[in-house]
Structures are given as C-alpha cells and as structure tokens.
Amino acid sequence: MDPIELQEDIGTLVDAWCDRRSLSALREILAGYPLSSPLTDSWGELLSALQGVRAFASDEITNQEADHLDQLITATSAIVSRTTPPA
C-alpha cells in the first residue's frame, strides 16, 4: 500500500467514525492524523495513533474496520522502518 492510498484509507475510517460519533477512536487517531509532515517522525506518530485506536477503541470499531486497521498498522510500520510489508 503506498503512502497516498494509506492516508486515503485512514480518511475513510475517520469519516465513518465521525458519522458514528466514535469519540474514543477519533481521540486516538487525531494524535497522528493528518500527517504534520512527510518525515518519518510524523509517520511514527501516525503508527502510534493507529495502534492506540486498536488498543483503546476496539469496542467502537467494527470487525471489518479492525481487520483493515491491522493492515494499515502493518503498512505504516513498513513506512516507518522503510521495509516492504508482507503481501
């Protein structure tokens, strides 16, 4: 997943959480989204925010969103560590 696609996918999740007023999920993701810069530090903050949603807002997200969130965490982690994520 390329960085642009990743950010678009996160935006889609954020829109869904806004519509449902999933405040815990929003509180966590807004700590790192949108990116404040294209540098690795911002991607690290985004990774922490995604992990925070998974850890602290799991009761507010659907099973499909949780699965997608895991994919986003893997892709973001690859960007932070500059590796290729598994297919």
N, C-alpha and C positions, 0 to 999 in steps of 0.2 A: 504494500500500500504506500503510495507516495505521500509526501507531506501535505499537499493540497487536498487530496482526497480524504486524508485522515482528518484534517481540520473541518472539511465539509461534513463528514460523518458525525463528528462531535457536535457541530452546529445543529444537525438534525436531532440528535439526542437532547440537546439543550432546549430546542423548541418544544419537543414533546414534554419535557419536564416542566417547562413554563406553563404549557397548556393544562397540565395536571396539577400544577402548584406543588411539585415535588421539591419542597424547600430544602430538605437535607441534601439531596443530590445537587441542587443548584448551589448551595452554600459551598460544597466541596469543590465542584468543577470550576467555579468562578475564581478560585485561588490561582488557577493556572491558565484559564481560557477567557478571552482570546490571548494568543501569544503576545507578549510585550515586545519581543524582538525575535529574529530568526536564529539567534545564537543558542548554543547547547544549554546554557543555564535556563532559558525560558522553556526549552523542551523538557528539562528536568523538572521544572515546576509543574508543567502540564502532566507529566508522568505521575508525580506525587498527587496531583488533583484527581486524576483518573483512579488511582489506587484508593484514594480517600472515598470516592463515590462507592467503589466496590466494598470497602470495609465498613463505612458508616451509613450508607443509604440503601443497602441491599433490600430493605423492606419496602422501598418506594419504587424500585425499578422492576420491570417485567423480566421474565426468564430470557426472552429474546434479547432484551437490552443488556442483560447481564452477560450473555454469550458474546454479544457484539462488543461490549466493554472490555472483555478479556482479549479480544482481537486487537482493539485499539491500544490496550496496555502493552501487548507484545510488539506492535508496530512502533509505538512511541519509544519503548525501551530500546529497540533496534536503532532508532534515530539517535538517541542519547549516547548509545555505546558505539554507534557507527558500524553496525553489523547488519547482515541481511537476515530478516525474520524468516522463520520456517514457513513453508508454503501451506 
